[in-house]
Amino acid sequence: MTWLVEVDGRACIGSGVCAGTAPGHFAVVDGTSRPVRDEAEPDDRALDAAESCPVEAITIRAKETGEVLAPEE
């Protein structure tokens, strides 16, 4: 399974929680979080980062189905 990792740059406030939680998946560039790669192998740290985002700017989906894995509704 492959995941798609997205960050809504308009919603992101640049807190850096994601980069601190999952540095292999997120980096803060010019005050906005960005995914290191748009596609990633499953990793609970990426899910934790999406769930920890204070403005829910991160979305992780299953590439094959489009199912939203994080954040949980």
ABEGO torsion letter per residue (X at the ends): XBBBBBBBAAABAGAGAAAAABAAABBBBGGBBBBABABBBBBAAAAAAAAABAAGABBBBBAAAGBBAOBBX
